Amino acid sequence: MTGPVGEVRVLVYHQADDVDAIEDAYHDVSREMKEVPGLLGNELLHSLPASTGFVVMSRWADEEAFRTWERGAGHQDSTAPLRPFRDPRMRVPFGIYRVRAAY
């Protein structure tokens, strides 16, 4: 299988009034995770209609790569800088999706 089909996207929803603070936390986490096997990249997205809304979207080679990292000892430590920004309005502040089709 080539291309993004089969890859996994993880979206973690955040809320912040301080754009600089969440950007700093995002960069800290990204530097910490840059060598994680199977992590293809990530992005910090800022909502246009809701100025306090943010999403960190990470791209993974497959579900197994994501689950291996998620079960690992470093998972909690490496994402700690972003944890204070998790969106408290959401019962589950993340989503995990597999790419089924892409153009």
C-alpha positions in Angstrom: 0.0 0.0 0.0 1.4 3.4 -1.0 0.3 6.9 -0.2 -1.8 8.0 2.7 -4.4 5.2 2.5 -3.9 3.2 5.7 -2.2 6.0 7.5 -3.7 7.2 10.8 -4.6 10.7 11.8 -4.9 11.7 15.4 -6.6 15.0 16.3 -6.3 16.4 19.8 -8.6 19.3 20.6 -7.3 22.3 22.6 -8.5 25.6 23.9 -6.2 28.6 24.7 -6.5 32.3 25.0 -2.7 32.7 24.8 -1.6 31.8 21.3 2.1 32.2 22.0 1.8 29.7 25.0 0.1 27.0 23.0 2.5 27.5 20.1 5.5 27.2 22.4 4.1 24.0 24.0 3.4 22.6 20.5 7.0 23.2 19.4 8.3 21.6 22.6 6.2 18.5 22.1 7.1 18.4 18.4 10.9 18.5 19.1 10.5 15.8 21.7 8.6 13.5 19.3 10.6 14.1 16.1 12.3 10.7 16.2 9.2 8.6 17.2 9.0 5.6 14.8 6.0 5.8 12.5 5.2 9.5 13.2 5.1 11.2 9.8 4.5 14.7 11.0 2.1 17.0 12.8 0.4 20.3 12.6 -1.0 22.9 14.9 -4.3 24.2 13.5 -6.0 27.3 14.7 -9.7 27.7 14.3 -10.9 30.6 12.2 -14.4 31.0 13.6 -13.4 30.2 17.3 -10.2 32.2 18.2 -9.5 30.0 21.2 -9.9 26.7 19.4 -6.8 24.6 18.3 -6.3 21.1 17.0 -3.0 19.2 16.9 -3.2 16.8 14.0 -0.5 14.1 13.8 0.0 11.7 10.9 1.1 8.1 11.6 2.3 5.4 9.2 -0.3 3.1 10.6 -2.4 2.3 13.6 0.3 -0.1 15.0 2.9 2.7 15.0 0.5 5.0 16.9 -0.6 2.4 19.4 3.0 1.4 20.1 3.9 4.9 20.9 0.7 5.5 22.9 1.5 2.4 25.1 5.1 3.4 25.5 6.6 4.9 28.7 7.4 8.3 27.1 3.9 9.0 25.8 2.7 11.0 28.8 6.0 12.9 29.3 6.4 13.9 25.7 2.9 15.4 25.4 2.8 17.0 28.9 3.5 20.6 27.7 0.2 20.5 25.7 -2.0 18.9 28.3 -3.0 22.1 30.1 -4.5 23.3 26.8 -6.9 20.3 26.3 -10.4 21.5 25.5 -12.4 21.0 28.7 -15.7 21.3 26.9 -15.2 18.0 25.2 -15.9 14.7 27.0 -13.2 13.0 24.8 -10.7 15.6 23.6 -9.2 13.6 20.7 -10.1 11.5 17.7 -8.3 8.7 15.9 -9.0 8.2 12.2 -7.7 5.8 9.5 -7.4 7.2 5.9 -9.7 5.1 3.7 -9.4 7.1 0.5 -7.3 10.0 -0.7 -6.8 12.0 -3.9 
